[in-house]
Amino acid sequence: MDQLDYQDGNALAGPLSEIFTLDVTTAHGTCAGCGRRGVLAELRVYGPEPGLVARCPGCEEVVLTLVRGPKDAWLDLRGSVSLRIPIAE
Amino acid sequence: MGIISRAFQGRPRDHDEKLPPGQYLVHDFPVLSAGPTPRVPLDRWEFAIDTPEGEVHRWSWEEFQALPQETPTVDLHCVTKWSKFGTEWKGVSLDVLMEDVESAAEYALAYSYGGYTTNLPLEDLLDGKAWIVHEFDGEELAPAHGGPARLLVPHLYLWKSAKWVKGIRLLNDDWPGFWETAGYHNYGDPWREQRYQGD
């Protein structure tokens, strides 16, 4: 069997913590490709270069990309219908 | 002028001149991946060029192999800052593939097995500047490097040289591709260090 060429979605925790104050790897997302629901930590993450590409474990469509330049980060949520983010009361 | 002269850096001057700004030289061939590697059986492989006027030109693997082949030796420049000199390829020039294609389109979108896309002006594919290649270093092109066949456009950053290429769509309007919509530069000239949007 081939070695896995991706990491699980927990690999997003560090890079996304630059943008979000909450840990969004525990957020529930819905894949725009197949409608699968799950936490971001379940995504399959390719990269980190030239950018992080997180794909749905169900249909392999791209859910989000994160490109980190020297001055800006680009977060593209192209394949995510919504994110339900737990907020502490 | 810096304190350390070129002579003390131990690099031949021509290498410095061949290296675009911000790049460093590698001797291996790094593999960068944005998704699972597609495995395309040759009997199901097809390459197509379509135009906004409605023309579609298709080549099977056998038809593609029967076209005149070239063996370009080119330098590669990846946006992640590595460059590799003198890579040897075999494939078909886009000039050959475009020979019977008639269109007023000025833009192109390369698309791949696996869903990857990248855009570039059509003129960057013509006049001996781009190929569809199927051999690297005398061997058939490995899937990790884009086999069975990939686009090769060495004068732009390597993300423009779409792996696992399936076709080229000619367009009247520019249509940014996968990395171009995700933060990377729309054109990607390594000599002008066009890495990110706004560079």
Interface residues (C-beta under 8 A of the other chain):
Chain A: D5 Y6 Y46 G47 E49 P50 G51 V53 R55 E60 E61 V62 T65 V67 G69 D72 A73 W74 D76 R78
Chain B: L32 S33 A34 G35 P36 T37 C78 V79 T80 G115 W159 W179 T181 A182 G183 Y184 R195 Y196 Q197 G198
